[in-house]
Amino acid sequence: MAPITVLTGRLPARALLGTAALAALLSVTACRDTSAPPVTRSTTALPKDGLEGALALPPPALGAKAPLVVVTLFTDFQCPYCREMAPAMHRVVETWPDAVQVQFRHLPLSFHPLAEAAARASVAAQLQGRFQAVHDLLFHRQAEWSELPDVAAFEGWVVGEATRVGLDAARFTADLRAPATAARVAADDAKAQGLGLPGTPAVFVGGRLAEASGGVSGILTLVRQAVARGQRDLAQGVPRAEIPRRSAATEATDPRLAGWLIDDRPADGPDGADGPDEGERPQPLPRSGDAGRAVPQERWEVPVRADDPARGPARAPVTLVLFEDIQCPFCADLFPTLERLLERYPDTARLVVKSLPLPFHAQARPAALALECARQRGQFWPLRQRLVEQRDALSPELIDAQAAAVGLDADAFAACLQAPATAQRVDQDIALAERVGARGTPVLYVNGRKVAGSRPLPELVALVDAELEHARAVARDTLDPYPAILAGAAALDPLSPDTAALDLADAPRRGPTDAPVRLVLWNDLACEPCRQVGRAVAGLATAAPAPGEPAVAVHVRPFVPAGDAAAELAARGLLCGGRLAVFWALHDLLSRRGPGSRQDLIDAAGAVGAAPDAMAACLDDETTSAAVARAAAEARRLGVDRAPTLFVDGHRYDGSLGFGPRSLRRLIRTAP
């Protein structure tokens, strides 16, 4: 999977919000990479002609016809992170088929030159009742069409592909280029502008913009909560048709958002298109860097150890847990504010610090290991101060020197840095951060309420005061208030609670027969991002487990999107590899270079030791066709609708931690 790109400085009007796997993102006030390109707002015009008809076209939707909750996704077909988000929307509908409707909105970003044309293609498909087919086609083949040189080339490509999914080519071509189609896309873009959306993907659950830092599991948690509220309203006699708007109006930062999202009122458009008066427009959503933004009411289950680095009374009614990265400048900015906060509440607040070294800070993990060694010897705070002061110049040599300066023995310190227990402690903090939706730094939890980014002292004072009142209400009679306050708090679980019975026919094992963790990956080797995931997952079974890490067995099943000839060829090749006793050798070769043509696949079989003639015969025989059909039937039974889809000991993984080797290893360490 491609690394996350996060924008620096002030957030432009249109910005790509990166997520790891399905949606992980750092806020504007978080530490970030500095490689993002300059961004400008989309300049899509909103044509006057055809506008009324375009706005009359409802947004395409999946799921319930009479929903309790409406989820609205603003997406860009050329955005790789939107592609990663798409499976989550299917999962929402699969989980709550009678309660949730997912609506799709267009937000083509200006630095994606073919995004607006792709959005028009989906609208043209919607007019023939085939939106979902073209939606899936565009995301599945994103890497291919994104390389086309211009809009004309894309239109030629998409017309050809549209006929393969059952569209009338002449009508599709006319609709693709019609002013009314462009108006529908521009109207969604204008709506996004009016809502103050910073980029894609943007997901509203009811009227609430989901925090992307919570990932897919965070979105599922919000939907679960909204469905529960809707069911309570229904039980209390609220008419079902009123519940989505009621929910949106209650949860929105501005109640008028409900009118824009649920009632689909038109938004102000560029070029003077008609829209609501200024007084009728909802206030734009607060930017991530704005002061005064609301702190979510949800509480996250953020446990603390008795020996975590802490300041303040151990049984204070307010506990602040800070996830920090020593090289993060915003963590350094926030910490003096937290010190002043502790001075203001010496008897009623405590601060606990946990490590969250970010991968693009080269010295963040070495610094976290050093601080763990210092903690063991009672020198955490002195060493932390020194490392923060020199965060821009950190190196292994400087860390060693600063450790010596606070009195740590050089030999003992060096041994501690290499000790498995030291890395395990840091990894436990990282795993906890993932479970509570902390992806960037700094992230502060005030009695479990998440505060992302650096906040001014008055905001934190107001929050602590509110939490003191809450603690008095719910933990008055307890000696240790923090566990009582966190009772019923949330935690993200990237694995589904239910266990699927998996048919592993035609799926040879890689790894020990008695491996305690079994991974089953549904994959499409004609898809480059899928091949990257395939390499990472298969590698887990060949790499020696780290100390304390379970051994892994891996199985791969082929997934074939409807009508995708390249994916079917890859599936046939993989299944034939199993019949010819070269499954894993062929899998590894195809994972590196793709299946190519039929002859390429035959040549690949020869390269890994199979007879080319045998592969040629196998590709065409009925036994292979039956195996492809069995795999497709098994995928339908399990609800697998795209690749990659991973099961860990039968639990479906939502992808929220990513598919990189480190993320996968953390996942299997915490598998049920």
KESEMAR-248244 format. One record per residue (C-alpha): residue number from 1; residue in one letter; y, x, z. Coordinates in Angstrom, 1 decimal, m for minus. Layout:
N
  keke  semi       Y       X       Z
   NUM     A       Y       X       Z
...
This chain:
672
  keke  semi       Y       X       Z
     1     M     0.0     0.0     0.0
     2     A     3.5     1.3    m0.8
     3     P     5.6     2.5     2.1
     4     I     8.2     0.3     3.5
     5     T    11.7     0.7     2.2
     6     V    14.4    m0.4     4.6
     7     L    18.1    m0.6     3.9
     8     T    20.5     1.4     5.9
     9     G    24.1     0.7     6.9
    10     R    25.6    m2.7     6.5
    11     L    23.3    m5.2     5.0
    12     P    24.4    m6.2     1.5
    13     A    24.4    m9.8     0.3
    14     R    21.0    m9.3    m1.3
    15     A    18.5    m6.9     0.1
    16     L    14.8    m6.4    m0.1
    17     L    13.1    m7.0     3.3
    18     G    10.1    m4.7     3.5
    19     T     7.0    m5.7     5.5
    20     A     3.9    m3.6     6.2
    21     A     1.0    m5.4     4.4
    22     L     2.3    m8.9     4.7
    23     A     5.5    m8.9     6.1
    24     A     6.6    m6.0     8.7
    25     L    10.3    m5.3     8.6
    26     L    12.8    m3.4    10.6
    27     S    16.0    m5.0    11.6
    28     V    19.4    m3.7    10.5
    29     T    19.9    m2.2    13.9
    30     A    16.5    m0.5    13.8
    31     C    15.5     3.0    12.8
    32     R    14.9     3.1     9.0
    33     D    14.2     5.2     6.0
    34     T    17.3     6.1     3.9
    35     S    15.8     5.9     0.4
    36     A    16.8     2.3    m0.5
    37     P    18.8     1.9    m3.8
    38     P    22.2     0.3    m3.8
    39     V    22.0    m3.5    m4.0
    40     T    24.3    m6.0    m5.5
    41     R    24.1    m9.8    m5.4
    42     S    22.5   m11.8    m8.1
    43     T    25.0   m13.1   m10.7
    44     T    22.8   m15.9   m12.1
    45     A    25.2   m18.5   m13.5
    46     L    24.7   m22.2   m12.7
    47     P    25.0   m24.1   m15.9
    48     K    26.9   m27.4   m15.8
    49     D    24.7   m28.9   m18.5
    50     G    21.3   m29.9   m17.3
    51     L    22.3   m29.4   m13.6
    52     E    21.6   m33.0   m12.5
    53     G    18.2   m33.0   m14.0
    54     A    17.3   m29.6   m12.7
    55     L    18.3   m30.5    m9.1
    56     A    16.2   m33.7    m9.4
    57     L    13.2   m31.5    m9.9
    58     P    11.7   m31.2    m6.4
    59     P    10.6   m27.8    m5.2
    60     P     6.9   m27.0    m5.9
    61     A     4.8   m27.6    m2.8
    62     L     1.4   m27.1    m1.4
    63     G    m0.3   m29.0     1.4
    64     A     0.3   m32.3     3.1
    65     K     2.0   m35.1     1.2
    66     A     3.4   m36.5     4.5
    67     P     3.9   m33.4     6.6
    68     L     4.9   m33.0    10.2
    69     V     6.3   m29.5     9.4
    70     V     7.9   m28.2     6.2
    71     V     7.7   m24.4     5.6
    72     T    10.2   m23.1     3.0
    73     L     9.6   m19.8     1.3
    74     F    12.3   m18.1    m0.7
    75     T    10.6   m15.7    m3.0
    76     D    11.1   m13.2    m5.9
    77     F     8.2   m12.8    m8.2
    78     Q     9.0    m9.1    m8.8
    79     C     9.2    m8.3    m5.1
    80     P     6.0    m6.6    m3.9
    81     Y     6.5    m7.9    m0.4
    82     C     6.7   m11.4    m1.7
    83     R     3.4   m10.8    m3.4
    84     E     2.0    m9.8     0.0
    85     M     3.4   m12.9     1.7
    86     A     1.8   m15.3    m0.8
    87     P    m1.6   m15.3     0.8
    88     A    m0.1   m16.2     4.1
    89     M     1.3   m19.4     2.6
    90     H    m2.2   m20.4     1.4
    91     R    m3.5   m19.7     4.9
    92     V    m0.9   m21.9     6.5
    93     V    m2.0   m24.8     4.2
    94     E    m5.7   m24.1     4.8
    95     T    m5.2   m24.1     8.6
    96     W    m3.1   m27.3     8.7
    97     P    m3.9   m29.2     5.5
    98     D    m2.7   m32.6     6.8
    99     A     0.2   m31.4     8.9
   100     V     2.1   m28.7     6.9
   101     Q     3.7   m28.6     3.5
   102     V     4.8   m25.3     2.0
   103     Q     7.8   m25.5    m0.4
   104     F     8.7   m22.7    m2.8
   105     R    12.2   m21.7    m3.6
   106     H    13.5   m19.1    m6.0
   107     L    15.6   m16.1    m4.9
   108     P    15.5   m13.5    m7.8
   109     L    17.2   m10.3    m6.6
   110     S    19.6    m8.6    m9.0
   111     F    17.8    m5.2    m8.8
   112     H    14.6    m6.8   m10.1
   113     P    15.5    m7.2   m13.8
   114     L    12.7    m9.6   m14.7
   115     A    12.7   m11.7   m11.5
   116     E    15.0   m14.4   m12.9
   117     A    12.9   m14.8   m16.0
   118     A     9.7   m14.9   m13.9
   119     A    11.3   m17.7   m11.8
   120     R    12.1   m19.6   m15.0
   121     A     8.5   m19.2   m16.1
   122     S     7.3   m20.8   m12.9
   123     V     9.7   m23.7   m13.3
   124     A     8.5   m24.2   m16.9
   125     A     4.9   m24.2   m15.6
   126     Q     5.9   m26.7   m12.9
   127     L     7.1   m29.1   m15.6
   128     Q     3.5   m29.2   m16.9
   129     G     2.0   m29.4   m13.4
   130     R     0.8   m25.8   m13.4
   131     F     3.2   m24.1   m11.1
   132     Q     0.4   m22.7    m8.8
   133     A    m1.5   m21.2   m11.7
   134     V     1.5   m19.3   m13.0
   135     H     2.6   m18.4    m9.5
   136     D    m0.7   m16.7    m8.9
   137     L    m0.7   m15.1   m12.3
   138     L     2.7   m13.6   m11.8
   139     F     1.9   m12.1    m8.4
   140     H    m1.6   m11.0    m9.4
   141     R    m0.3    m9.2   m12.5
   142     Q     3.0    m8.1   m11.0
   143     A     2.5    m4.4   m11.5
   144     E     1.7    m5.0   m15.2
   145     W     4.6    m7.2   m16.3
   146     S     7.2    m5.4   m14.1
   147     E     6.8    m2.4   m16.4
   148     L     7.9    m4.4   m19.5
   149     P    11.2    m3.1   m21.0
   150     D    13.3    m6.2   m21.0
   151     V    13.4   m10.0   m20.6
   152     A    12.5   m10.6   m24.3
   153     A     9.3    m8.6   m23.8
   154     F     8.5   m10.5   m20.6
   155     E     9.0   m13.9   m22.2
   156     G     6.6   m12.9   m25.0
   157     W     4.0   m11.7   m22.5
   158     V     4.3   m14.7   m20.2
   159     V     4.0   m17.2   m23.1
   160     G     0.8   m15.6   m24.1
   161     E    m0.6   m15.6   m20.6
   162     A     0.5   m19.2   m20.0
   163     T    m1.7   m20.4   m22.7
   164     R    m4.7   m18.8   m20.9
   165     V    m4.1   m21.1   m17.9
   166     G    m3.9   m24.3   m19.9
   167     L    m0.2   m24.6   m20.7
   168     D     1.1   m26.0   m24.0
   169     A     2.7   m22.9   m25.5
   170     A     5.4   m24.7   m27.5
   171     R     6.6   m26.8   m24.7
   172     F     6.4   m23.9   m22.2
   173     T     8.5   m21.7   m24.5
   174     A    11.1   m24.4   m24.9
   175     D    11.3   m25.1   m21.2
   176     L    11.4   m21.4   m20.3
   177     R    14.6   m21.0   m22.3
   178     A    16.2   m24.4   m21.5
   179     P    19.5   m24.4   m19.6
   180     A    18.1   m26.9   m17.1
   181     T    15.4   m24.5   m16.1
   182     A    17.9   m21.7   m15.4
   183     A    19.9   m24.3   m13.5
   184     R    16.9   m25.0   m11.2
   185     V    16.5   m21.3   m10.4
   186     A    20.3   m20.8   m10.0
   187     A    20.5   m23.8    m7.6
   188     D    17.9   m22.3    m5.3
   189     D    19.7   m19.0    m5.5
   190     A    23.0   m20.7    m4.6
   191     K    21.2   m22.5    m1.7
   192     A    20.0   m19.1    m0.4
   193     Q    23.5   m17.7    m0.7
   194     G    24.9   m20.7     1.3
   195     L    22.2   m20.1     4.0
   196     G    23.2   m16.5     4.2
   197     L    19.7   m15.2     3.4
   198     P    19.6   m11.4     3.3
   199     G    16.7   m11.0     0.9
   200     T    13.0   m11.8     0.2
   201     P    10.6   m13.0     1.3
   202     A    12.5   m15.4     3.6
   203     V    10.4   m18.0     5.5
   204     F    11.8   m21.1     7.3
   205     V     9.5   m22.9     9.6
   206     G    11.3   m26.3     9.9
   207     G    14.9   m25.2    10.2
   208     R    14.2   m21.8    11.8
   209     L    14.2   m18.5     9.9
   210     A    11.1   m16.7    10.9
   211     E    11.5   m13.2    12.2
   212     A     9.8   m10.9     9.7
   213     S     9.1    m8.4    12.5
   214     G     6.5   m10.8    13.8
   215     G     4.6   m10.5    10.6
   216     V     2.2   m13.1     9.3
   217     S     0.8   m13.8    12.8
   218     G     4.3   m14.4    14.0
   219     I     4.8   m17.0    11.2
   220     L     1.5   m18.6    12.0
   221     T     2.5   m18.8    15.7
   222     L     5.8   m20.6    14.8
   223     V     3.9   m23.0    12.5
   224     R     1.4   m23.7    15.3
   225     Q     4.2   m24.4    17.7
   226     A     6.0   m26.7    15.3
   227     V     2.8   m28.6    14.5
   228     A     2.2   m29.2    18.2
   229     R     5.8   m30.5    18.6
   230     G     5.3   m32.8    15.6
   231     Q     2.1   m34.1    17.0
   232     R     3.8   m34.9    20.3
   233     D     6.6   m36.7    18.5
   234     L     4.0   m38.7    16.5
   235     A     2.2   m39.6    19.7
   236     Q     5.5   m40.8    21.2
   237     G     6.1   m43.2    18.3
   238     V     8.5   m41.2    16.1
   239     P     7.9   m42.3    12.5
   240     R     6.0   m39.6    10.6
   241     A     8.5   m39.5     7.8
   242     E    11.3   m38.6    10.3
   243     I     9.5   m35.8    12.0
   244     P    10.1   m32.9     9.6
   245     R    13.9   m33.4     9.6
   246     R    13.9   m34.0    13.3
   247     S    12.1   m30.7    13.9
   248     A    14.3   m28.8    11.5
   249     A    17.5   m30.2    13.1
   250     T    16.2   m29.2    16.6
   251     E    15.1   m25.7    15.7
   252     A    17.9   m24.7    13.2
   253     T    20.7   m22.4    14.2
   254     D    23.0   m25.1    12.6
   255     P    21.6   m28.7    12.5
   256     R    23.0   m29.1     9.0
   257     L    20.4   m26.7     7.8
   258     A    18.0   m29.5     8.0
   259     G    19.9   m31.3     5.3
   260     W    19.7   m28.3     3.0
   261     L    16.1   m27.5     3.6
   262     I    14.4   m30.8     4.2
   263     D    16.6   m33.3     2.4
   264     D    17.2   m30.8    m0.4
   265     R    21.0   m31.4    m0.6
   266     P    22.6   m29.2    m3.3
   267     A    24.3   m26.0    m2.3
   268     D    27.6   m24.6    m3.5
   269     G    26.9   m22.6    m6.6
   270     P    28.6   m19.8    m8.4
   271     D    31.1   m20.4   m11.2
   272     G    32.6   m23.4    m9.5
   273     A    29.5   m25.7    m9.7
   274     D    29.9   m28.8    m7.6
   275     G    28.5   m28.8    m4.1
   276     P    29.3   m30.0    m0.6
   277     D    32.8   m29.5     0.8
   278     E    33.3   m26.5     3.0
   279     G    33.3   m28.6     6.1
   280     E    29.8   m29.9     5.2
   281     R    28.2   m26.6     4.7
   282     P    26.1   m25.2     7.5
   283     Q    27.1   m21.9     9.0
   284     P    25.4   m18.9     7.4
   285     L    22.5   m17.5     9.4
   286     P    23.5   m14.7    11.7
   287     R    22.9   m11.2    10.3
   288     S    20.5    m8.9    12.1
   289     G    23.4    m6.6    13.1
   290     D    25.8    m9.3    14.2
   291     A    26.8    m9.6    17.9
   292     G    26.2   m12.9    19.6
   293     R    23.0   m13.8    17.8
   294     A    20.6   m16.0    19.8
   295     V    17.7   m14.5    21.7
   296     P    14.5   m16.5    20.9
   297     Q    13.1   m18.6    23.8
   298     E     9.5   m17.6    23.2
   299     R     7.9   m15.2    25.7
   300     W     5.6   m12.5    24.6
   301     E     2.8   m11.2    26.8
   302     V     4.0    m7.6    27.3
   303     P     2.0    m6.2    30.2
   304     V     3.1    m3.1    32.1
   305     R     1.0    m0.5    33.8
   306     A     1.7     0.6    37.4
   307     D     2.3     4.1    36.2
   308     D     4.5     3.4    33.2
   309     P     7.9     5.2    33.3
   310     A    10.2     2.8    35.1
   311     R    13.5     2.5    36.9
   312     G    14.2    m0.3    39.4
   313     P    12.1    m2.2    41.9
   314     A     8.5    m2.7    40.9
   315     R     8.6    m6.4    41.8
   316     A    12.0    m7.2    40.4
   317     P    12.4   m10.8    39.2
   318     V    13.6    m9.4    35.8
   319     T    11.5    m6.8    33.9
   320     L    12.9    m5.2    30.8
   321     V    10.3    m3.5    28.6
   322     L    11.8    m1.1    26.0
   323     F     9.8     0.1    23.0
   324     E    11.6     3.3    21.7
   325     D    11.3     6.2    19.3
   326     I    12.9     9.4    20.5
   327     Q    14.3    10.2    17.1
   328     C    15.8     6.7    16.6
   329     P    19.6     6.8    16.9
   330     F    19.9     3.2    17.8
   331     C    17.5     3.7    20.8
   332     A    19.9     6.4    21.9
   333     D    22.8     4.0    21.5
   334     L    21.1     1.3    23.5
   335     F    19.9     3.3    26.5
   336     P    23.3     3.9    28.2
   337     T    23.9     0.2    28.0
   338     L    20.6    m0.4    29.8
   339     E    21.6     2.1    32.4
   340     R    24.8     0.2    33.1
   341     L    22.7    m3.0    33.2
   342     L    20.5    m1.5    35.9
   343     E    23.6    m0.4    37.9
   344     R    24.8    m4.0    37.8
   345     Y    21.4    m5.4    39.0
   346     P    20.0    m2.6    41.3
   347     D    17.7    m4.9    43.2
   348     T    16.8    m7.5    40.7
   349     A    16.0    m5.7    37.4
   350     R    13.7    m2.9    36.4
   351     L    13.3    m1.1    33.1
   352     V     9.9     0.0    31.7
   353     V     9.7     2.4    28.7
   354     K     6.9     2.5    26.2
   355     S     6.5     4.6    23.1
   356     L     6.7     3.4    19.5
   357     P     7.0     6.4    17.3
   358     L     7.8     5.4    13.8
   359     P     5.9     7.1    10.9
   360     F     9.0     8.2     9.0
   361     H    10.3    10.2    12.0
   362     A     8.3    13.4    11.7
   363     Q     8.8    14.5    15.3
   364     A     8.6    11.0    17.0
   365     R     4.9    11.2    17.7
   366     P     4.9    14.8    19.0
   367     A     7.8    13.8    21.2
   368     A     5.9    10.7    22.5
   369     L     2.9    12.9    23.3
   370     A     5.1    15.4    25.1
   371     L     6.7    12.6    27.1
   372     E     3.2    11.3    28.1
   373     C     2.4    14.8    29.4
   374     A     5.7    15.0    31.3
   375     R     5.0    11.5    32.8
   376     Q     1.7    12.8    34.2
   377     R     3.6    15.5    36.0
   378     G     6.5    13.4    37.1
   379     Q     9.0    14.8    34.6
   380     F     9.3    12.0    32.1
   381     W    13.0    11.2    32.7
   382     P    14.3    14.8    32.6
   383     L    12.4    15.6    29.4
   384     R    13.3    12.3    27.8
   385     Q    17.0    13.1    28.3
   386     R    16.7    16.5    26.8
   387     L    14.7    15.3    23.7
   388     V    17.1    12.4    23.1
   389     E    20.1    14.8    23.2
   390     Q    18.5    17.0    20.6
   391     R    16.7    14.4    18.6
   392     D    18.2    15.5    15.3
   393     A    16.9    19.1    15.8
   394     L    13.4    18.3    17.2
   395     S    10.6    20.6    16.3
   396     P     7.3    21.6    18.0
   397     E     9.0    24.8    19.2
   398     L    12.0    23.0    20.6
   399     I     9.8    20.4    22.3
   400     D     7.8    23.2    24.0
   401     A    11.0    24.9    25.0
   402     Q    12.4    21.7    26.6
   403     A     9.1    21.1    28.4
   404     A     9.4    24.6    29.9
   405     A    13.0    23.9    30.8
   406     V    12.0    21.0    33.0
   407     G     9.3    23.0    34.7
   408     L     6.1    22.2    32.9
   409     D     3.5    25.0    32.7
   410     A     3.2    26.1    29.1
   411     D    m0.7    26.4    29.1
   412     A    m1.2    23.1    30.9
   413     F     1.4    21.4    28.6
   414     A    m0.3    22.7    25.4
   415     A    m3.7    21.5    26.7
   416     C    m2.3    18.1    27.5
   417     L    m0.8    17.7    24.0
   418     Q    m4.3    18.1    22.5
   419     A    m6.1    16.0    25.0
   420     P    m7.6    12.7    23.6
   421     A    m6.4    10.8    26.6
   422     T    m2.8    11.7    25.8
   423     A    m3.1    10.3    22.2
   424     Q    m5.0     7.3    23.5
   425     R    m2.1     6.4    25.9
   426     V     0.5     6.6    23.1
   427     D    m1.8     4.6    20.8
   428     Q    m2.2     1.9    23.4
   429     D     1.6     1.5    23.4
   430     I     1.7     1.3    19.6
   431     A    m1.1    m1.3    19.6
   432     L     0.7    m3.4    22.3
   433     A     3.9    m3.2    20.1
   434     E     1.9    m4.6    17.2
   435     R     0.5    m7.4    19.3
   436     V     3.9    m8.5    20.5
   437     G     5.6    m8.2    17.1
   438     A     7.6    m5.0    17.7
   439     R     7.7    m3.1    14.4
   440     G    11.0    m1.3    14.5
   441     T    13.0     0.3    17.3
   442     P    14.6    m0.4    19.7
   443     V    12.9    m3.6    20.7
   444     L    13.5    m4.9    24.2
   445     Y    11.6    m7.6    26.0
   446     V    13.5    m9.3    28.9
   447     N    10.8   m11.1    30.9
   448     G     8.9   m11.3    27.6
   449     R    11.8   m12.6    25.5
   450     K    12.3   m10.4    22.5
   451     V    15.6    m8.7    21.8
   452     A    15.5    m6.7    18.6
   453     G    18.1    m3.9    18.0
   454     S    20.9    m2.6    20.1
   455     R    22.9    m5.3    21.9
   456     P    26.2    m5.0    23.8
   457     L    26.3    m5.2    27.6
   458     P    27.8    m8.8    27.9
   459     E    24.9   m10.2    25.9
   460     L    22.3    m8.5    28.0
   461     V    24.1    m9.5    31.2
   462     A    24.1   m13.2    30.1
   463     L    20.4   m12.9    29.3
   464     V    19.5   m11.3    32.7
   465     D    21.5   m13.9    34.5
   466     A    19.6   m16.6    32.7
   467     E    16.3   m14.9    33.5
   468     L    17.2   m14.6    37.2
   469     E    17.6   m18.4    37.2
   470     H    14.3   m18.8    35.4
   471     A    12.5   m16.5    37.8
   472     R    13.8   m18.4    40.8
   473     A    12.5   m21.6    39.3
   474     V     9.0   m20.4    38.3
   475     A     8.2   m17.5    40.6
   476     R    10.0   m18.2    43.8
   477     D     6.9   m18.0    46.0
   478     T     5.2   m15.0    44.4
   479     L     5.3   m11.4    45.5
   480     D     5.0   m10.2    42.0
   481     P     7.1   m12.4    39.7
   482     Y     6.4   m10.8    36.3
   483     P     2.8   m12.0    35.8
   484     A     3.9   m15.5    36.8
   485     I     6.8   m15.5    34.4
   486     L     4.5   m14.4    31.6
   487     A     1.9   m17.1    32.2
   488     G     1.2   m18.7    28.8
   489     A     3.2   m16.1    26.9
   490     A     2.2   m15.3    23.3
   491     A     0.5   m12.3    21.7
   492     L    m0.2   m11.8    18.0
   493     D    m3.8   m11.7    17.0
   494     P    m4.4   m10.4    13.5
   495     L    m8.0   m11.6    13.5
   496     S    m8.9   m15.3    13.2
   497     P   m10.5   m16.8    16.3
   498     D   m13.4   m18.3    14.4
   499     T   m16.3   m16.3    13.0
   500     A   m17.5   m16.8     9.5
   501     A   m21.1   m16.4     8.5
   502     L   m21.1   m14.0     5.6
   503     D   m23.6   m13.7     2.8
   504     L   m24.1   m10.0     2.1
   505     A   m26.4   m10.5    m0.9
   506     D   m25.3    m8.2    m3.8
   507     A   m23.2    m6.2    m1.3
   508     P   m24.8    m2.8    m0.4
   509     R   m23.8    m1.3     2.9
   510     R   m22.0     2.0     3.4
   511     G   m22.3     3.4     6.9
   512     P   m24.8     3.2     9.7
   513     T   m27.2     0.3     9.9
   514     D   m26.4     0.0    13.6
   515     A   m22.6     0.3    13.3
   516     P   m21.0    m1.9    16.0
   517     V   m18.2    m2.9    13.6
   518     R   m18.9    m4.4    10.1
   519     L   m16.2    m4.8     7.5
   520     V   m16.6    m7.1     4.5
   521     L   m13.9    m6.7     1.8
   522     W   m13.4    m9.1    m1.0
   523     N   m11.7    m7.1    m3.7
   524     D   m10.6    m7.0    m7.3
   525     L   m10.8    m3.5    m8.8
   526     A    m8.7    m4.4   m11.8
   527     C    m5.7    m4.7    m9.4
   528     E    m4.1    m1.4    m8.4
   529     P    m2.8    m2.4    m4.9
   530     C    m6.3    m3.8    m4.3
   531     R    m7.9    m0.5    m5.3
   532     Q    m5.7     1.3    m2.8
   533     V    m7.0    m1.0    m0.1
   534     G   m10.5    m0.5    m1.3
   535     R   m10.2     3.2    m1.0
   536     A    m8.9     2.9     2.6
   537     V   m11.5     0.5     3.7
   538     A   m14.4     2.3     2.1
   539     G   m13.2     5.6     3.6
   540     L   m13.7     4.2     7.1
   541     A   m17.4     4.3     6.7
   542     T   m17.5     7.9     5.5
   543     A   m15.0     9.5     7.9
   544     A   m16.3    10.7    11.3
   545     P   m15.1     8.3    14.0
   546     A   m12.5     9.7    16.3
   547     P   m13.4    10.0    20.0
   548     G   m13.7     6.5    21.5
   549     E   m13.7     4.9    18.0
   550     P   m16.7     2.8    16.9
   551     A   m18.7     3.6    13.8
   552     V   m18.1     1.3    10.9
   553     A   m20.3    m0.2     8.1
   554     V   m18.5    m1.5     5.0
   555     H   m19.6    m4.1     2.4
   556     V   m17.6    m5.0    m0.7
   557     R   m17.8    m8.3    m2.6
   558     P   m16.1    m8.9    m5.9
   559     F   m13.3   m11.4    m6.2
   560     V   m12.4   m12.8    m9.6
   561     P    m9.1   m14.8   m10.0
   562     A    m9.6   m17.8   m12.4
   563     G    m9.3   m16.7   m16.0
   564     D    m8.8   m13.0   m15.3
   565     A   m11.0   m11.2   m17.8
   566     A   m10.3    m7.7   m16.4
   567     A   m11.3    m8.8   m12.9
   568     E   m14.5   m10.4   m14.2
   569     L   m15.4    m7.2   m16.0
   570     A   m14.8    m5.1   m12.9
   571     A   m16.9    m7.6   m10.9
   572     R   m19.8    m7.4   m13.4
   573     G   m19.6    m3.6   m13.4
   574     L   m19.7    m3.4    m9.6
   575     L   m22.6    m5.8    m9.4
   576     C   m24.5    m3.9   m12.1
   577     G   m23.8    m0.7   m10.1
   578     G   m25.7    m2.2    m7.3
   579     R   m28.6    m3.2    m9.5
   580     L   m28.6     0.4   m11.0
   581     A   m28.5     2.0    m7.5
   582     V   m25.0     3.6    m8.1
   583     F   m22.9     0.9    m6.3
   584     W   m20.8     3.1    m4.1
   585     A   m20.5     6.0    m6.5
   586     L   m19.2     3.5    m9.1
   587     H   m17.0     1.7    m6.6
   588     D   m15.3     5.0    m5.6
   589     L   m14.7     5.9    m9.3
   590     L   m13.4     2.5   m10.2
   591     S   m11.2     2.5    m7.1
   592     R    m9.5     5.6    m8.3
   593     R    m9.0     4.7   m12.0
   594     G    m9.8     1.0   m12.5
   595     P   m12.4    m0.5   m14.8
   596     G   m10.6    m0.1   m18.1
   597     S   m12.4    m1.5   m21.1
   598     R   m16.0    m2.4   m21.4
   599     Q   m16.8     0.9   m23.0
   600     D   m14.8     2.7   m20.2
   601     L   m17.0     0.9   m17.7
   602     I   m20.2     2.0   m19.5
   603     D   m19.0     5.5   m19.6
   604     A   m18.1     5.4   m15.9
   605     A   m21.7     4.3   m15.1
   606     G   m23.0     7.3   m17.0
   607     A   m20.6     9.6   m15.1
   608     V   m22.1     8.5   m11.8
   609     G   m25.7     8.8   m12.8
   610     A   m26.7     5.5   m14.3
   611     A   m28.0     5.1   m17.9
   612     P   m25.2     3.9   m20.1
   613     D   m27.6     1.7   m22.1
   614     A   m28.8     0.1   m18.9
   615     M   m25.2    m0.7   m17.8
   616     A   m24.4    m2.1   m21.3
   617     A   m27.4    m4.5   m21.0
   618     C   m26.7    m5.4   m17.4
   619     L   m23.1    m6.4   m18.1
   620     D   m24.2    m9.1   m20.5
   621     D   m27.4   m10.5   m18.9
   622     E   m27.8   m13.8   m17.1
   623     T   m28.7   m12.2   m13.8
   624     T   m25.3   m10.6   m13.6
   625     S   m23.6   m13.9   m14.6
   626     A   m25.5   m15.6   m11.8
   627     A   m24.4   m13.0    m9.3
   628     V   m20.8   m13.4   m10.3
   629     A   m21.2   m17.2    m9.9
   630     R   m22.8   m16.7    m6.4
   631     A   m19.9   m14.4    m5.3
   632     A   m17.4   m17.0    m6.6
   633     A   m19.2   m19.8    m4.7
   634     E   m19.2   m17.7    m1.5
   635     A   m15.5   m17.0    m1.9
   636     R   m14.8   m20.7    m2.2
   637     R   m16.9   m21.5     0.9
   638     L   m15.0   m18.9     3.0
   639     G   m11.6   m20.0     1.6
   640     V   m11.1   m16.5     0.0
   641     D    m8.5   m17.2    m2.7
   642     R    m7.3   m13.7    m3.5
   643     A    m7.9   m10.0    m3.1
   644     P    m7.9    m8.1    m0.9
   645     T    m9.3   m10.3     1.9
   646     L   m11.0    m8.5     4.8
   647     F   m13.4    m9.8     7.4
   648     V   m14.0    m7.8    10.6
   649     D   m17.2    m8.8    12.3
   650     G   m16.8   m12.2    10.6
   651     H   m13.2   m12.6    11.7
   652     R   m10.7   m13.0     8.9
   653     Y    m7.9   m10.4     9.0
   654     D    m4.4   m11.7     8.2
   655     G    m3.1    m8.3     7.0
   656     S    m0.2    m8.2     9.4
   657     L    m0.9    m4.7    10.6
   658     G    m1.2    m3.4     7.1
   659     F    m4.1    m1.8     5.3
   660     G    m3.3     1.9     5.8
   661     P    m6.0     4.1     7.4
   662     R    m4.2     4.3    10.7
   663     S    m3.6     0.6    10.8
   664     L    m7.2    m0.1    10.0
   665     R    m8.5     2.2    12.6
   666     R    m6.3     0.6    15.2
   667     L    m7.7    m2.8    14.0
   668     I   m11.3    m1.8    14.4
   669     R   m10.7    m0.3    17.9
   670     T    m9.5    m3.7    19.1
   671     A   m12.1    m5.8    17.2
   672     P   m13.8    m8.5    19.3
